[in-house]
Amino acid sequence: MSTRTFRVTVRGVFDGLSDAQRAELLSHAAEHDVLRASFTREGHLSYDIAARPAFTFRFLDEGEAEEDILEATERAETAATAWLTERGYAHKNLRSTAEDLSQAPLGKRQRRAAAGK
């Protein structure tokens, strides 16, 4: 059986940040900039706290069956919640989306490469 790659995005909103928490997030904003966002196994956090209190975690996971995407989504949500909780960041409106890359449509370049052109 082949391995499937999943991209899981967990979104939410920081809730009731103290001034110290906001300052801490702002001090690390460059490493969490949306332009540096990527899907990683450990999860990559991005936010622009100066603009709005929303955040996004991006996770990369794998499975062997289509159903494994549900477990991957659960692992991502658990990891995101743990990261926020460990740092004392309250949050709300947590929601996730997941994509099985084996089911993603091929782009124009990928279609040409697959056709051997």
Buried (B, 14 or more C-beta within 10 A) or exposed (E): EEEBBBBBBBBBBBEEBEEEBBEBBEEEEEEBEEEEBEBEEEBBBBBBBEEEBBBBBBBBBEBEEEEBBEEBBEBBBEBBBEBBEEEEBEBEEBEBEBBBEEEEEEEEEEEEEEEEE
